[in-house]
Amino acid sequence: MVDKKDLGGYYENLFQKLQCSHQAEGITGLLLLYSSHVIHVLESSSDVLYSVIRDLKDMQQQERALLLEPKILLMSHNIPSRLFQQWEYNVLNITAERLDDTLQGEPIEKIISEFLTLLLKLGIHMQKTYKEFPNKPLSSVLDNVPELIVPQELIECLLKSNELLTPHQFLDIYDASISVIMDSEFVWPKPEHLLPETRK
């Protein structure tokens, strides 16, 4: 990752362009910039989300990519309400810790569950804080709840797992043509070739 503020500025510009072409949907979420990792939570329409994933894929093909080896954790549809009021980013001053041996043996489902639980709790905390103090800077909101910041070793575990897809793999599946058989194409009973009746 190059300069972290470059990445925050890059996404601010990208979202301005996307909002011009997808005027109906706003973009909200949170970009957390660690010393060597990034967590990006986005809330928007499917079109916007797929555009961001396509941009990630294109970024990988550039010589000077802002992000290396991104993975997609979760894509959800028809969520009743948003967790974040706006999109913002913050540079975290958290040092990377060594991977905990107990964490390495855990099933990936448990690690994902722990990861998502922390993000949801952080989002709920931010919602409550901004209702009481609308102008409070994000950095001070995050400083008050260090226990809700996803540890870097948890991110490292997810990035090393083969279960999560890269943007390229994700889009290959999304763009693959699907052969759908309509119900009207099924005939019951199964048609058989009828031979002409033989007469004696």
C-alpha positions as CSV (number, residue, x, y, z in Angstrom):
1,M,0.0,0.0,0.0
2,V,1.3,3.4,-0.9
3,D,0.5,6.5,1.1
4,K,-2.7,5.8,3.1
5,K,-4.2,9.2,2.5
6,D,-3.8,8.6,-1.2
7,L,-6.1,5.6,-0.9
8,G,-8.7,7.7,1.1
9,G,-8.6,10.4,-1.6
10,Y,-8.7,7.8,-4.4
11,Y,-12.0,6.4,-3.0
12,E,-13.5,9.9,-2.5
13,N,-12.9,10.6,-6.2
14,L,-14.2,7.2,-7.3
15,F,-17.4,7.6,-5.3
16,Q,-18.0,11.1,-6.7
17,K,-17.8,9.6,-10.2
18,L,-20.0,6.6,-9.3
19,Q,-22.7,8.9,-7.7
20,C,-22.9,10.9,-10.9
21,S,-23.6,7.8,-12.9
22,H,-25.8,6.1,-10.2
23,Q,-27.7,9.1,-8.9
24,A,-30.4,7.2,-7.1
25,E,-28.1,5.6,-4.5
26,G,-25.8,7.3,-2.0
27,I,-22.6,5.6,-0.8
28,T,-22.0,5.1,2.9
29,G,-19.5,3.1,4.8
30,L,-16.1,3.0,6.5
31,L,-12.5,2.7,5.3
32,L,-10.1,1.7,8.1
33,L,-6.4,2.0,7.2
34,Y,-4.0,0.0,9.3
35,S,-0.3,-0.1,9.0
36,S,-0.3,-2.8,6.4
37,H,-4.0,-3.8,5.9
38,V,-7.3,-2.2,5.0
39,I,-10.9,-2.9,5.9
40,H,-13.5,-1.3,3.6
41,V,-17.2,-1.6,4.4
42,L,-19.5,-0.2,1.7
43,E,-23.3,0.3,1.7
44,S,-24.9,1.1,-1.7
45,S,-26.8,-0.3,-4.6
46,S,-25.6,-3.6,-6.3
47,D,-24.5,-1.6,-9.4
48,V,-22.2,0.6,-7.3
49,L,-20.8,-2.3,-5.3
50,Y,-20.0,-4.3,-8.5
51,S,-18.4,-1.1,-10.0
52,V,-16.1,-0.9,-7.0
53,I,-15.2,-4.6,-7.2
54,R,-14.5,-4.1,-11.0
55,D,-12.3,-1.1,-10.1
56,L,-10.4,-3.3,-7.6
57,K,-9.8,-5.9,-10.3
58,D,-8.6,-3.3,-12.7
59,M,-6.3,-1.8,-10.0
60,Q,-4.6,-5.2,-9.7
61,Q,-3.5,-5.1,-13.3
62,Q,-1.7,-1.7,-12.9
63,E,2.0,-1.5,-12.1
64,R,1.5,0.7,-9.1
65,A,-1.6,-0.7,-7.5
66,L,-2.9,1.1,-4.3
67,L,-4.0,-2.2,-2.8
68,L,-2.3,-5.6,-3.1
69,E,-4.2,-8.9,-2.9
70,P,-7.7,-7.7,-1.8
71,K,-10.3,-10.3,-0.8
72,I,-14.1,-10.0,-0.6
73,L,-15.6,-11.1,2.7
74,L,-19.3,-10.6,2.3
75,M,-21.9,-9.3,-0.2
76,S,-25.4,-8.9,1.1
77,H,-28.6,-7.8,-0.6
78,N,-31.9,-6.3,0.6
79,I,-30.6,-5.0,3.9
80,P,-33.4,-3.1,5.7
81,S,-31.3,-0.2,7.0
82,R,-27.9,1.2,6.7
83,L,-25.3,1.1,9.5
84,F,-23.4,4.2,8.5
85,Q,-24.6,7.7,7.9
86,Q,-21.9,8.7,5.4
87,W,-18.7,7.3,3.9
88,E,-15.5,8.2,5.8
89,Y,-12.0,6.9,6.3
90,N,-9.5,6.9,9.2
91,V,-5.8,6.0,9.5
92,L,-5.3,3.8,12.6
93,N,-2.2,3.9,14.7
94,I,-2.2,0.2,15.6
95,T,0.9,-1.9,15.4
96,A,0.6,-5.4,13.9
97,E,0.8,-8.3,16.3
98,R,2.0,-11.8,15.7
99,L,-0.6,-14.3,14.7
100,D,-2.0,-16.0,17.7
101,D,-1.5,-19.8,17.5
102,T,-5.0,-20.5,18.8
103,L,-6.4,-18.3,16.1
104,Q,-4.7,-20.2,13.3
105,G,-6.4,-23.4,14.3
106,E,-9.9,-21.9,14.3
107,P,-12.4,-22.7,11.6
108,I,-12.7,-19.9,9.0
109,E,-16.5,-19.6,9.8
110,K,-15.7,-18.6,13.4
111,I,-13.1,-16.1,12.4
112,I,-15.5,-14.5,9.9
113,S,-18.2,-14.4,12.6
114,E,-15.9,-12.7,15.0
115,F,-14.8,-10.2,12.3
116,L,-18.3,-9.3,11.3
117,T,-19.5,-9.0,15.0
118,L,-16.8,-6.5,15.7
119,L,-17.7,-4.5,12.6
120,L,-21.4,-4.5,13.5
121,K,-20.7,-3.4,17.1
122,L,-18.4,-0.6,15.8
123,G,-21.1,0.6,13.3
124,I,-23.8,0.6,16.1
125,H,-21.5,2.5,18.4
126,M,-20.8,5.1,15.6
127,Q,-24.5,5.5,15.0
128,K,-25.2,6.2,18.7
129,T,-22.2,8.6,19.0
130,Y,-23.2,10.6,15.9
131,K,-26.8,11.0,17.1
132,E,-25.5,12.6,20.3
133,F,-22.5,14.4,18.8
134,P,-23.1,14.9,15.1
135,N,-19.8,16.9,14.5
136,K,-17.5,14.5,16.5
137,P,-14.5,13.5,14.4
138,L,-14.2,9.9,13.4
139,S,-10.7,9.5,14.9
140,S,-12.0,10.4,18.4
141,V,-15.0,8.1,18.0
142,L,-12.7,5.2,17.2
143,D,-10.2,6.2,20.0
144,N,-13.0,5.6,22.6
145,V,-13.6,2.0,21.6
146,P,-10.2,0.3,20.8
147,E,-11.9,-3.1,21.8
148,L,-14.2,-2.8,18.8
149,I,-11.4,-2.3,16.2
150,V,-10.8,-5.5,14.3
151,P,-7.3,-6.8,15.3
152,Q,-4.8,-7.0,12.4
153,E,-4.1,-10.6,13.1
154,L,-7.8,-11.4,12.4
155,I,-7.5,-9.6,9.0
156,E,-4.3,-11.5,8.3
157,C,-6.0,-14.9,8.9
158,L,-8.8,-14.0,6.5
159,L,-6.4,-12.8,3.8
160,K,-4.5,-16.1,4.0
161,S,-7.7,-18.2,3.7
162,N,-8.6,-19.8,0.3
163,E,-12.3,-19.5,1.1
164,L,-12.5,-15.8,0.4
165,L,-12.5,-14.7,-3.2
166,T,-10.3,-12.1,-4.9
167,P,-12.2,-9.5,-7.0
168,H,-11.1,-11.4,-10.2
169,Q,-12.5,-14.7,-8.9
170,F,-15.7,-13.0,-7.7
171,L,-16.4,-11.3,-11.0
172,D,-15.6,-14.5,-13.0
173,I,-18.4,-16.2,-11.1
174,Y,-20.7,-13.1,-11.3
175,D,-20.2,-12.7,-15.1
176,A,-20.4,-16.4,-15.9
177,S,-23.4,-17.2,-18.1
178,I,-26.0,-19.3,-16.4
179,S,-28.0,-21.9,-18.3
180,V,-31.5,-21.7,-17.0
181,I,-34.1,-24.3,-17.9
182,M,-37.6,-22.9,-17.8
183,D,-40.4,-25.0,-16.2
184,S,-42.2,-24.8,-19.6
185,E,-39.4,-26.8,-21.1
186,F,-40.2,-29.8,-18.9
187,V,-42.8,-32.2,-20.2
188,W,-44.3,-35.0,-18.2
189,P,-44.5,-37.8,-18.9
190,K,-41.2,-37.9,-20.7
191,P,-41.8,-37.9,-24.5
192,E,-40.9,-41.2,-26.2
193,H,-40.4,-41.9,-29.8
194,L,-43.5,-43.7,-31.0
195,L,-43.0,-46.4,-33.5
196,P,-45.7,-47.1,-36.1
197,E,-47.9,-50.0,-35.1
198,T,-46.9,-53.2,-36.8
199,R,-49.8,-55.2,-38.2
200,K,-49.8,-58.9,-38.8
